[in-house]
Amino acid sequence: MAGNDGRGIVLQERDRRLLSEIGVMRAIDRELAKRIAGFRSTTRANARLLALTRAGYLRRFFMGTESGGTQALYTLSREGERMTGASFPGLRRKEDEVLIADFYVSHQLAVNRVHCALKYEPIPFPDCRFLRFVSFREPIAPGASLIPDGYAEVSEGTKVLAMFLEVDLGSESLPVWRKKLGEYLRYAVSGISQRQWGLAQFRVLVVANTEERANSLRCATAALTDKIFWFTSFDSIRSSGFWSPIWLRPKGDGPQALLRSRP
């Protein structure tokens, strides 16, 4: 419901949806805001983000880009957290601070781009639909150190497809990846997934920053298993779309789509 919040701004349903999503994603840029809220105009998106910041619901900071410029990023203020009942607190960066490098923020933005692709990119099959996305605060299972970057469910006809998400920006060594791989494999045979999600089987989607990195992780994985893992890159998602046949299994050369249409 839209209404005047006493802060000189009338909150629309689109604003509430945007603020609620930031409560899960923790930080967004303008392009993510456009996708979440459905802004078709960059000018309109900039104006609304500024209005929400001035009204005290968002805090803004900046981060350097590869081209040498800066981009504005937005996180919930404490008032925004209170109003939305946010799952995660806003990032504690100084108002209008310029960050030269912040790996946590860069990684979170990359996770958020995949989150938005899953949730907001149209699925090309009429019998398939997005169900939910879950973010994690704690390890996935007792005694484990594994904290996935996300978990999503999509219906495929009468079947529910469960997918954990791993976003890799090339900063971790292959031994660290192999440890993470082992934790997923142990989780897969533990039966905990059935108790937690009501689903015995799941996939792990690995999105890497480059094709080369995706292939490196894929080769390391193939030495241990040819199951549950699917690999792609951000370039492939941008050029072809998340639901296109851009995914590679640990073994085999042919790219596949995650979903199949039903007759």
Beta strands, then each sheet from edge to edge (+ up, - down):
strand 1: 3-4
strand 2: 10-11
strand 3: 58-64
strand 4: 70-76
strand 5: 98-99
strand 6: 128-134
strand 7: 150-156
strand 8: 159-168
strand 9: 203-208
strand 10: 229-233
sheet 1: 1+ 2-
sheet 2: 4+ 3- 5-
sheet 3: 6+ 7- 8+ 9+ 10+
end
